[in-house]
Amino acid sequence: MKKLLLFALAVCFGFYVSAQGFSFGAKFGPGFSNVRGEAIDDVKDAQNNKTNYTMVVPHFGAFANYSFGLISAQLEMNLAQKGYKSKFTHQDGHVEEAKAQFTYLEIPILAKVTFGEDWPVQVFGELGPFVGMLMGVKYDGKSEQSYEINGVRVTEKYKDYYKGMDLGVAVGAGAIFMILDNLGIIGNFRYNLGLTQIGDHSVPANAGYTSDQVNDIKTGVFNFDVGAVFYLGK
């Protein structure tokens, strides 16, 4: 019995020590998204203007953080939209506009440096990779297109034109305002830079154009977040 009691005390003490550096929370906010790459940058309209523009997208998610003092590790799971607005001006002045929206389940793994542990406001910087799993694609609110070939109706999902994963790096900074001993309000800005092509169209060998001219599309989103963080063990 004495050994069992000592073991239980050791487990509780270990959990208490580990909890001292553990925190978790949730946040949400707007993002300013656009894309880049050969498939986009070289596209001009009849007035020789670019055709892709920044659009505002929502995102929200949760995070868990473990601190080793000044340095901490943070794992997140976010539902994030990315995309861009397309605007094409014809020779006669007629303007066509559309929106492309990509929804990702995004998982960043970040290293954070936090200053001001004893201050009412802590400031931090963060850097790390992220992986995004594509959940859906919409053009002007529609997830698929339908057309006829030789009298046969064909329906295709826009999601099938894109890879299922987006890889990149996130860099940001922010501040935490402590309102209670174990509760803070967080404000955060971050840039998520996609490093891989997300296009996945098949290009025939004799098509007359390269795969990059169709598939080289990379994401980029500047996010602003607000949320709450709760500290265990404080």
N, C-alpha and C positions, 0 to 999 in steps of 0.2 A: 504493500500500500504506500509506503514511504517513497519507494522508487517511482511509482506511478504519479504521485503528487509532485515530486521533483521534476518529472518529465513534463507534466502539464504546466508547471510554472515556467519551465524553460521555453516551451512552445509559446506561451503567452508573452513572455519577455521578448522572444525573437520577433513576434508579430508586432509588439509595441515599438521595438527599435526600427523595424522596417517601415512601419507606418509613419514614423517621424518625417520621412522624406517623400511621402506619397501624397499626391493630389490628383483631383480629377474635376472635370467640368464640361460645359457645353457652350457653344458660341455660334453666331450666325451673322450674316451681313451681305452686302452687295459686292459684286466683282465687276471689273471692267475688262472685258475679254476681246481678243482679236486672234488672228492666225497669221502665219508667215510661211514662206517656202516657195519653191519654184512654181508650184501649181497655182499659187495665188499672186505672188509679187509681180509676175510678168503679164498678168491679165489686165488689159486696159480697155476702156470703153471707146465709143466712137469719137469722144472728145479728148482722147489720150489721157484720161484720168484713171486713178486707181479705182478698183471696184469693191474692195473690202474695207469695212469701217468697224470701229469699236462698238460693242453693245454691252448693256448692263445685264448681268445675270445674278441670280440668287445662289446662295450656298449655306449649308448649316451642317453641324456635326458635333462630335464629342471627342474628348481627349483624356489621356491618363499620363501623369508625369511622375518620374522618380528622381529625386534630387540627391546628388552626391556632394552637396555644398554649393560652390559657385556654379558648377556644371550640373546639368540635368539631362535626362533622356525623355523624350515625349513621343508617344504613339497616338495617332489620330485616326478617326474614321469619319469621312465627310461625304455628304451627298452634294456634288458640285456640278453646276452647269458651266459649259464653255461654249464658245461659238463666235459668230460674227454677223454683221449686217452686210448684205450685198446691194450695191447701187450701180446701175448701168444706165448711162445716158446715151440714147440713140442719136444718129445724125440729125434727125428732125426735131430733136429736143425732148422727145418722149422719154420718161424716166421709169425704169423698172426697179423695184425694191423687193428684197426678200430677207428672211432671217434663217440662219442655220444654227441649230441648238444641239449640243452634245451633252448628255447626262452621264456622269461618271460616279462610281463609288470609289472614292480616292483615299488612299492610305499613305500619309506622310510619316516618316521616321526621322525625328529631328534631334539635333544636339542644341541645347540652349545654355546661354550664359546669362545669369541674373545678378544684378547689382542692387544693394539696398535691402538686405534681409531684415534689418531693424528699422527701416524707414516706413512711413505710411504709404508711400508709393514706391514700388519696385519697377525697375526697367530691365528689359531683356533683349537679346538678339538671338536669332535662331537660323539654323542652316541644316539641310538634309535632303535626301532623295524622297521621291513619292512615286507610287504606282497607282494608276487609275484604270478601273475596269469599266468598259463601256456598257451602259445600261440601255441606252436608247438614243436615236437621232431623229430630229424633226426638222422639216423645211416648211416654214410658214405654218407651223402647228400640225402638219401632217407627217405621219411616220412611214408612209408608203406611197408609191406612185403606181398608176395603172395605165397601160397602153395596149394597142393591138398590133400583132405581127401576123400577117397573112390570115386575117380574120379571127385570130385567136387572142383572147384577152389575157394579158400577162400582168401580174402584180408583183412588185418588188419592194422590199423594205429598204429604206435608206441606210439602216444600220448595217446591211450586208456590204455596203461600199466602203466600210471602215474597219480597221483592225480592232480587236477586242481589248487592247491595252495601250495606255499612254504612260510613258516613263519620262521623268524629268527631275528637276531640282527646285527646292523651295528655299527662299531667303527672306527674312523679315525681321521685324522689331516690334516692340510694344511696351505696355505698362500695365501693372496690376495695382489697383487702389484697394487697400485693405479696409473693409467696413466693419468687420468683426475679427476676433483673434484667428478664426479658422475659415473666414469667408472673404473673398475678394471679387472685385469687378475688373474684368480684363478688357483692354482695348489693343487691337493688333492690326498691323498692316503687313502684307506679304505678297511677294511676286512668285508665282508658279510658272517656271519656264519648261515647257515641253521640249524634249530633246530628240524624240523619235517621230518618224512619219506616221500619221494616223490613217492616211488613205490606203485603200486595199482594192482598187479596181484592177481587173485583169487586162493586160495590154498585149494584143497579138504581136507576133514577131514582125509582121509586115504592116504595122499600123501607121508608120510614118512619124511617130512621136515616141518619146521615151516614157518609162514608168514614172520618173520623177516629175515630168510635166503634168502628170495626172495625180500622183499620190503624195508628192512632197508637200504636205500640210502639217505644220507644227503649231501647237497651242501656246497661248500665253495669257495669263490672267493676273491682274492686280487686285487683290482682295483687301477689304476692310472688315474687321470683325469686332463685335462686342459680345460679352458673355459673362459667365460667373465661374469661379474656381473655388473648390472646397478642399481644405487641407485636413488630412487625418493626422491624429497624434498631437495636434497643437492644443 
